[in-house]
Amino acid sequence: MREFKRKSRILLIDDNADHLRGVKELITLESSYDVVGATTSANMGTNLAKKYRPDIILMDINMPEKDGLQTIQELEKLDLGVKVIALSGYDDADLIFRAMKLGAKGYVLKTMASAQLIYAIDEVASGKIYLPTALTSRFFEYFQRSFKEEAQTSTEENLLTYLTAREEEVLELLTQGNNYKGIAGKLFISETTVKTHVNNIFQKLQVNDRTQAVLYALNNGFANRKAIRA
């Protein structure tokens, strides 16, 4: 007698309602997966994950109320056994690295063809890690470079202590994947002011760009320092 195999259940979290609807229709029509929920809210997504305990979550990285990376981290702490696939419109090596480091099992570009999206879900559902071929080499180059830089900075002075409170707020939002416009909106300051703070951060951390600043922060306990202060 043939053993019945339960369909893998999928939860969709994406603040773009049109994209959310399109992905839901694609999965429903082109695969055997069961979409148990779809929401444009990261907070609601976490609640739905606890309620339905899906097998896979497609998680948009750029969310307005709460960053997608934060949500991935929260889901990991809940230990629901869910596999998260990060969705993004950006092929940023920094975002890929942080998403995978926080526990994502895959990284999918929103511009991918529908057949590739289903394939990515298939791969993750079967216990594999998925990255688009075009991003794989970039990810591993970044991965290797990050560990070299981590080794170089481990014995150096922690330059984070030189940041002002406002600079720490800006850096925290940078580590969450926000762009200058997003930071300006969240801190109620102009983009010009944000750029000034970012330039000061670069100088104090002795780095040349945002990726290096974020990597320095993550490798030198910035998240832990913020948690202690909170």
Buried (B, 14 or more C-beta within 10 A) or exposed (E): EEEEEEEBBBBBBBBBEEBBEBBBEBBEEEBEBBBBBBBBBBBBBBEBBEEBBBBBBBBBBBBEEBBBBBBBBBBBEEEBEBBBBBBBEBBBBBBBBBBBBBBBBBBBBBEBEBEBBBBBBBBBBEEEEBBBEEBBEBBEEBBEBBEEBBEEBEEEEEBBEEBEEEBBBBBBBBBBBBBBEBBBBBBEBEBEBBBBBBEBBBEBBEBEEBBBBBBBBBBBEBEEBBEEEE
